């Protein structure tokens, strides 16, 4: 059983990995946000819901058939 994970970053930064990946259900997905100079991680979103803020590294469990993860950045 697999989960299709879509990963994206907002303006003023990037995320690793990015795009679409397929992982085994119930496994962890480890993400690393890289803000541009003068910016910081503002918030992580999972399936459109505000989830966690302020940290560059994030771990989420791949549950369900699909999962969408997005990170936003704000000016320091």
QUIBEL-V552625 format. One record per residue. N is the residue number from 1. RES is the residue in one small letter. PHI is phi in whole degrees, 0 to 359 (NA if undefined). Layout:
n = (N,N)
res = (RES,RES)
phi = (PHI,PHI)
This chain:
n = (1,2,3,4,5,6,7,8,9,10,11,12,13,14,15,16,17,18,19,20,21,22,23,24,25,26,27,28,29,30,31,32,33,34,35,36,37,38,39,40,41,42,43,44,45,46,47,48,49,50,51,52,53,54,55,56,57,58,59,60,61,62,63,64,65,66,67,68,69,70,71,72,73,74,75,76)
res = (x,x,x,x,x,x,x,x,x,x,x,x,x,x,x,x,x,x,x,x,x,x,x,x,x,x,x,x,x,x,x,x,x,x,x,x,x,x,x,x,x,x,x,x,x,x,x,x,x,x,x,x,x,x,x,x,x,x,x,x,x,x,x,x,x,x,x,x,x,x,x,x,x,x,x,x)
phi = (NA,235,233,272,249,253,238,213,237,282,296,76,180,218,222,236,286,226,101,250,228,243,229,290,304,74,273,273,243,260,237,227,266,235,286,292,303,88,233,222,293,265,202,260,237,237,52,83,259,301,236,199,233,83,249,281,250,211,235,227,270,281,247,81,278,224,213,239,237,223,238,243,233,225,293,287)
